[in-house]
Amino acid sequence: MLTTQEQRDAFSNDGAVLIRNCLDETQLAQCYEAFKWNVANPGPYVFRKLDGTKLQTHIDNANPAVKGRYDDLVTTLPLARIFQELWGSEHVWYFAEEIFAKEGGSSGRGPWHQDTANLPWAGPHWGNAWITFQSIPKKNSLEIIRGSHRGIQYDGSTFANPDDPTEPLHRDGTYPRLPHIDKDLAEDPNSWDVMSWPVTPGDVLFLHPRSLHGGAAVDAECPTRHTLVLRFFGDDARFRCLPESNPRYARTGPLFKEEMAKLNEGDLFRSPVFRQLA
Ligand SMILES: O=C(O)CCC(=O)C(=O)O
């Protein structure tokens, strides 16, 4: 086994677990090369709404031009096997990548959110492998609310309003508005159970994408964070229709729209477009 019972319990109960020294130098270098290509070649889902604001972050998602490269790369990494163990799933598929680049020491925290507000996903067998290429202190790392993958599904954040990170994505009332977690924490540091870890290159944070999570700010001490997120799913992963109110996200979410249109509420999440790894 690549994981301990303690790590499997942590993923299941808390929604996240950090596994240290998960990738070797070669694997890490290959991931970083792919990340750098991604940054230099933005795809159709590159996110520019934070450009010029205090939250400026280069975010890109599921770039079709680099799909083949990641589909091959993930066959050489231990991540699928680790998720197989964390979930207890017989099979594992690779979904796609997302990249986050914070530079210049002045980008504020990425809004708290659940990926399942933006993407049509349900079920326990989903996972993000959060891979960061710099050493990051705890205060600048990804933060996750313990156990929130099993809690309320909130509306998403538009990620477009630096003054209100809870500005709703669907705003039709299907899901409650996101709580203002930073405001709550400023008033009472114990109001939310926040998990985060310092990371060094090679460590991988495995999180369930329904967990409430947000990337902490960078600062003078930690000016750069380059993060590659690789997403996977397993046997008990299902399609869940998103609200229809926001045209960009209506029913299927923005990614793999044609494939997603073939799925109905509650269907097993399966499509030949996703590489099977186990
Ligand atoms: O790294 C970040 O700032 C955010 C990561 C994230 O949202 C994700 O892994 O889905």
PDBQT file of the ligand as one rigid body, heavy atoms in Angstrom, charges set to zero:
ROOT
HETATM    1  O1  LIG A 301      -4.268  26.754  -5.050  1.00  0.00    +0.000 OA
HETATM    2  C1  LIG A 301      -5.218  27.523  -4.933  1.00  0.00    +0.000 C 
HETATM    3  O2  LIG A 301      -5.053  28.722  -4.691  1.00  0.00    +0.000 OA
HETATM    4  C2  LIG A 301      -6.616  27.037  -5.090  1.00  0.00    +0.000 C 
HETATM    5  C3  LIG A 301      -6.703  25.569  -5.335  1.00  0.00    +0.000 C 
HETATM    6  C4  LIG A 301      -8.076  25.113  -5.680  1.00  0.00    +0.000 C 
HETATM    7  O3  LIG A 301      -9.019  25.863  -5.705  1.00  0.00    +0.000 OA
HETATM    8  C5  LIG A 301      -8.285  23.701  -6.016  1.00  0.00    +0.000 C 
HETATM    9  O4  LIG A 301      -7.414  22.858  -5.787  1.00  0.00    +0.000 OA
HETATM   10  O5  LIG A 301      -9.394  23.382  -6.511  1.00  0.00    +0.000 OA
ENDROOT
TORSDOF 0
